[in-house]
């Protein structure tokens, strides 16, 4: 549900002061056809929305607005989840011996979110036409380039259970 302005500010404060440990996406990539079932009966539509493609750019936009620091963003998206899951420092760090999973971002690059540009099977987004500033421009998994300039360049079969 939508939150009041004071609740939203309390969440930002909690994120900045460490009360909130993790930010993540409950990615639900339902198709438009599946979601449109809810127009007749809301309970026929599956819950959730896609978030994997938009969560980092949306949060980078907040970095640019000084609502959260880039260091805190890395902490709540990468370091803290790895610690909670017991896979730190192999994941969630750039220490010697870590997997070297890295997302390179351009904090000055601007774009507009368009559902048609999402990689997920769902082309619906509640952020359609939302202007963002701060874009991932490359992703490395275990040191291997898998995404560059919004194009997947990694080969299938590179995944690994953690």
Secondary structure, DSSP 8 states (H G I E B T S, - for coil): ----HHHHHHHHHHHHHTSS------B----HHHHHGGGT-GGGS-S-B--TTTHHHHHHHHHHTTSS-HHHHHIIIIIHHHHHTT-TTTSS--STTS---EEEEEEEEEEE--GGG-SSS----TTTT-EEEEEEEEEEETTEEEEETTEE-S-TT-----
